[in-house]
Amino acid sequence: MIPQANPGAGYRALKTEIDAAVARALDSGWYILGTEIRAFEAEFAAWLGVSNAIGCGNGTDAIALALRGLGIGPGCTVVTVSHTAVATVAAIEMTGATPLLIDIDPVFYTMDPAALEAVLRGPPAGLPPVKAVVPVHLYGQPADLDRIVPLCRSHGVALIEDCAQAHGARLHGQRVGTFGDAATFSFYPTKNLGALGDGGAVATNDPALAEKIGALRQYGWHKHYISEEVGVNSRLDEIQAAILRAKLPHLDGQNARRRDIAAAFGAALTASPLAPPRQRDDTAHVFHLYVTRSAQRDRLQAALREAGVGSGIHYPVPVHLQPAYTGRIALGPGGCPQTEAAAKEILSLPIYPELTNTDIETICGALRSLRNG
């Protein structure tokens, strides 16, 4: 069975470099906020095109730290989508802020700017003031920042890009993560840039914000052992930073490989009952996930499994319908009908740079064999 994701293959492809990086970190004798994380933060910021990157424990913490760094917490509403990993919403609640979930564009599955405009112009009654917006660059596809950025600026709200699935994606040639007040990244092992454990980062061009987030990730320390504000313990460790340094130089090439695989899948899906993903104009999609869609999803998933092709569903239950959130989470005035419809039909195919040409042909053959009915 070809798995939908295979982080072990990513390790084996770069084993010599990763093992050397781990050995270097172990030999250093310094395991918390040392030379590896400082070097990775500088290298990642330069690759992204921002002045500052601050490593932290995971992508969820990254969102919470970015929000707290911008002064957002109790008494604030933060707008995001329900069609996302639950981490996006969990991070907002970690700060004490109130999430407000809105619908997605049905074609690209990212935040619907019309829904955003509606809640910025007339938020639901009873909520605190909207202070921030967190669009998610889902599946490797940039959100519609051409419309989202001006809306945030005109309404005076902060913009934090959730780039957990979009390392290296571009809009008009500019990398996502460079458009807002801050951007957040996850380095979970299956991400395009994945550690071999948890990890995350916040990126920003604001040096004061970077300094504050750097303090918040370690108990609010600006001076060692002196907490000037209430912080947390969320530090990217030295070994994971060293691994990410080994993997970062390969990322652009690996993203290109993902695009080539996606093109092969798209050709195989011609006249298939599975609809291939569509790409927004003037973007570079990085295909963290290759998400197809069909009203016959469950039958087609079973047929692929019989052909030896694994798949996944990202995500089977919208956040607002999950047991922990049902009935207590605020929604935009139109609800989330497109989100709910997508959750019943989407299917993620295997996509990662280490797929062999034989794997790709096997998957394409299975896709070509699918029939309506």
C-alpha positions in Angstrom: 0.0 0.0 0.0 1.3 3.4 -1.0 0.6 5.6 2.2 -0.9 9.0 1.9 2.0 10.4 3.9 5.4 9.0 4.6 7.7 11.1 6.9 10.1 8.2 7.3 10.9 8.3 3.6 11.8 12.0 4.0 14.3 11.1 6.7 15.8 8.3 4.7 16.2 10.5 1.6 18.4 12.9 3.6 19.7 10.5 6.2 23.4 11.3 5.9 22.8 15.1 6.3 20.3 14.7 9.1 22.4 12.3 11.1 25.4 14.6 10.8 23.2 17.6 12.0 21.9 15.6 15.0 25.4 14.5 15.9 26.6 18.1 15.7 23.8 19.3 18.0 24.5 16.5 20.5 28.2 17.1 20.5 27.7 20.8 21.2 26.6 20.2 24.8 24.0 23.0 24.5 20.5 21.8 24.0 18.1 24.7 24.6 18.2 28.0 22.6 21.7 27.6 21.4 23.6 28.0 18.2 21.4 25.7 16.1 18.2 27.5 16.7 19.8 30.9 16.2 21.3 29.7 12.9 18.0 28.2 11.8 16.0 31.3 12.7 18.4 33.4 10.6 18.4 31.0 7.7 14.6 30.5 7.7 14.0 34.2 7.8 16.4 34.8 4.9 14.8 32.0 2.9 11.3 33.4 3.6 12.2 37.0 3.0 11.5 38.5 6.4 13.8 40.1 9.0 12.8 37.9 11.9 11.9 34.3 12.6 11.3 33.0 16.2 11.4 29.2 16.8 8.9 27.7 19.2 7.5 24.3 20.3 4.9 23.7 17.6 2.6 25.4 15.1 -0.2 25.8 17.6 2.0 27.7 20.0 3.2 29.8 17.1 -0.3 31.1 16.4 -0.9 31.7 20.1 2.4 33.5 20.5 1.8 35.7 17.5 -1.6 36.7 18.8 -0.3 37.4 22.3 2.6 39.4 20.8 0.1 41.6 19.1 -1.8 42.1 22.3 -4.7 39.9 21.4 -6.4 37.8 24.1 -9.5 38.1 26.4 -11.9 40.7 25.1 -10.9 40.2 21.5 -12.5 38.2 18.7 -10.3 36.5 16.1 -11.7 35.5 12.7 -10.6 32.3 11.0 -12.1 29.4 9.1 -13.8 26.2 10.3 -12.2 24.2 7.4 -8.8 23.8 9.0 -6.8 21.7 11.4 -8.4 22.2 14.8 -5.0 23.6 15.9 -5.9 27.0 14.4 -8.9 27.4 16.6 -7.3 25.8 19.6 -4.5 28.4 19.5 -7.0 31.3 19.5 -8.7 29.9 22.6 -5.3 29.4 24.3 -4.9 33.2 24.4 -8.4 33.7 25.9 -9.6 35.3 22.7 -13.0 34.4 21.1 -12.8 32.5 17.7 -15.3 33.5 15.0 -15.5 30.9 12.2 -16.5 31.8 8.7 -16.9 29.9 5.5 -14.6 29.0 2.6 -14.4 29.6 -1.1 -15.8 26.4 -2.6 -13.2 26.3 -5.4 -10.0 26.8 -3.5 -11.1 25.9 0.1 -9.5 29.0 1.7 -11.2 31.9 3.6 -14.0 33.4 1.7 -13.3 37.2 1.5 -17.0 38.0 1.1 -17.7 36.2 4.4 -14.8 38.1 6.0 -16.1 41.4 4.8 -19.5 40.6 6.2 -18.2 39.9 9.7 -15.9 42.9 9.7 -18.7 45.2 8.7 -21.2 43.7 11.0 -19.9 41.2 13.6 -22.4 38.9 15.2 -24.0 40.4 18.3 -22.6 39.7 21.7 -19.0 39.1 20.6 -16.0 41.2 21.6 -14.5 43.5 19.0 -12.7 41.8 16.1 -9.0 42.4 16.5 -7.3 39.9 14.2 -7.9 37.7 11.2 -6.1 34.3 10.6 -6.4 33.1 7.0 -5.1 29.6 6.5 -3.1 28.8 3.3 -4.7 25.4 3.1 -3.2 22.4 1.4 -0.3 24.5 0.0 -2.7 27.0 -1.7 -2.3 30.7 -0.9 -5.5 32.3 0.5 -7.0 35.2 -1.4 -4.7 37.8 0.1 -5.4 40.2 -2.7 -8.8 40.8 -1.1 -8.1 39.8 2.5 -5.2 42.2 3.1 -7.1 45.3 2.1 -10.1 44.3 4.2 -7.9 43.9 7.3 -6.1 47.2 6.7 -9.3 49.1 6.1 -10.8 47.8 9.3 -7.7 48.2 11.4 -7.4 44.5 12.4 -4.2 42.5 12.6 -3.4 39.9 9.9 -1.7 36.6 10.9 -1.1 34.1 8.1 -1.3 30.5 9.1 1.3 29.0 6.8 1.5 25.5 8.4 0.7 23.9 5.1 2.3 26.3 2.7 6.1 26.5 3.2 7.3 28.1 0.0 4.0 28.9 -1.6 3.9 32.2 -3.5 1.4 34.8 -4.5 2.5 37.1 -7.3 6.0 35.8 -6.8 6.1 36.7 -3.1 6.2 33.9 -0.5 3.2 33.6 1.8 4.2 34.5 5.3 5.4 37.9 4.2 2.1 39.7 3.7 0.7 40.2 7.2 1.7 41.5 10.6 3.0 38.0 11.4 3.0 34.5 10.0 3.1 31.2 11.7 4.6 27.8 10.6 4.4 24.3 11.8 7.3 21.9 11.4 5.3 18.8 12.2 7.0 15.8 10.5 4.6 15.5 7.5 4.8 19.2 6.6 6.7 20.3 3.5 9.5 21.4 5.9 9.1 18.9 8.6 11.2 18.2 11.7 11.5 14.7 13.3 9.2 15.8 16.1 7.3 18.9 16.9 8.4 22.4 16.0 7.1 25.8 14.9 8.0 29.4 14.2 6.6 32.9 14.0 7.9 35.2 11.2 7.6 39.0 11.1 9.2 42.1 9.8 8.5 44.0 13.1 11.6 43.8 15.3 9.7 44.9 18.4 7.1 42.2 17.9 9.9 39.6 17.3 11.5 40.6 20.6 8.3 40.3 22.5 7.5 36.9 21.0 11.0 35.7 21.7 10.4 36.6 25.4 6.9 35.1 25.6 8.2 31.8 24.3 10.4 31.6 27.4 8.4 32.7 30.5 8.4 36.4 29.4 12.2 36.7 30.0 13.9 39.7 28.5 16.6 39.1 31.1 17.4 35.6 32.3 15.2 34.5 35.1 13.3 37.8 35.2 9.7 37.5 33.9 8.6 41.0 32.8 5.3 39.5 31.5 3.5 36.2 31.8 5.0 33.8 29.2 5.1 30.1 28.4 7.7 27.4 27.8 7.6 26.9 24.0 11.1 26.5 22.6 12.2 24.8 19.4 14.9 22.5 20.7 18.5 22.3 19.3 18.2 18.9 17.7 15.0 19.8 15.8 16.6 23.1 14.7 19.6 21.2 13.4 17.4 18.8 11.5 15.5 21.7 9.9 18.7 23.4 8.9 19.7 20.2 7.1 16.4 20.0 5.3 15.8 23.7 4.4 18.2 23.8 1.4 16.3 21.0 -0.2 12.8 22.5 0.3 12.4 24.5 -3.0 13.5 21.4 -5.0 11.1 19.2 -3.1 8.3 21.6 -3.7 9.0 21.5 -7.4 8.9 17.7 -7.2 5.4 18.0 -5.5 4.2 20.2 -8.4 5.5 17.7 -11.0 3.6 14.9 -9.2 0.5 17.0 -9.0 0.7 17.6 -12.7 0.9 13.9 -13.4 -2.2 13.3 -11.1 -4.1 16.1 -12.9 -3.5 14.4 -16.3 -4.6 11.0 -14.9 -7.8 12.5 -13.5 -9.0 13.8 -16.9 -12.6 12.6 -17.2 -12.4 11.0 -13.8 -15.2 11.1 -11.2 -12.6 12.7 -8.9 -12.2 16.4 -9.5 -8.6 17.6 -9.3 -7.7 20.7 -7.2 -7.8 24.1 -8.9 -5.1 26.7 -8.4 -5.6 30.4 -7.9 -4.1 32.6 -10.7 -0.5 33.8 -10.3 0.3 31.5 -7.4 2.8 28.8 -6.8 1.0 26.0 -5.0 3.3 23.7 -3.0 0.8 20.8 -2.7 1.3 19.9 1.0 -1.8 17.9 0.2 -3.3 16.9 -3.1 -7.1 17.2 -2.4 -9.6 15.9 -4.9 -13.4 16.0 -4.6 -16.3 13.8 -5.5 -19.9 13.1 -4.2 -18.8 9.4 -4.6 -15.9 9.9 -2.3 -16.3 6.8 -0.1 -16.7 4.4 -3.0 -13.8 5.9 -4.8 -11.6 5.8 -1.7 -12.4 2.1 -1.4 -11.5 1.5 -5.0 -8.1 3.2 -4.6 -7.5 1.1 -1.5 -8.1 -2.0 -3.5 -5.5 -0.8 -6.0 -2.9 -0.3 -3.3 -3.3 3.5 -3.0 -3.8 5.0 0.4 -5.7 8.3 1.0 -6.9 10.6 3.7 -9.6 13.1 4.4 -8.4 16.6 5.4 -10.7 17.3 7.2 -13.6 14.9 7.9 -15.4 17.1 10.5 -15.4 20.9 10.4 -14.2 22.5 13.7 -17.6 23.9 14.5 -19.2 20.4 14.3 -16.7 18.7 16.5 -17.9 17.7 20.0 -15.6 20.1 21.8 -16.9 23.1 19.8 -20.5 22.3 18.8 -23.0 24.7 20.2 -20.4 27.1 21.7 -18.4 28.4 18.8 -19.4 31.6 17.0 -20.1 31.5 13.3 -20.5 34.2 10.7 -24.0 35.2 9.7 -24.2 32.7 6.8 -22.9 29.8 8.7 -20.4 27.5 7.0 -22.4 25.6 4.3 -19.5 25.3 1.8 -17.3 23.9 4.6 -19.9 21.3 5.5 -20.4 20.3 1.9 -16.6 20.0 1.2 -16.1 17.8 4.3 -18.4 15.1 2.8 -16.6 15.0 -0.5 -12.9 15.7 -0.3 -10.1 13.1 -0.6 -6.4 13.5 -0.2 -4.1 11.4 -2.4 -0.5 10.5 -1.6 1.9 13.3 -2.4 5.5 13.7 -1.1 8.8 14.2 -2.9 10.0 10.7 -2.1 7.3 9.0 -4.2 9.1 7.0 -6.8 8.2 7.1 -10.5 6.9 3.6 -10.1 4.7 4.8 -7.2 3.4 7.7 -9.3 2.5 5.4 -12.2 0.7 3.1 -9.9 -1.3 6.0 -8.5 -2.0 7.4 -11.9 -3.1 4.0 -13.2 -5.5 3.6 -10.3 -6.9 7.1 -11.0 -7.3 6.3 -14.7 -9.3 3.2 -13.8 -11.8 5.0 -11.7 -15.3 5.1 -13.2 -18.5 7.0 -12.6 -21.3 4.9 -11.3 
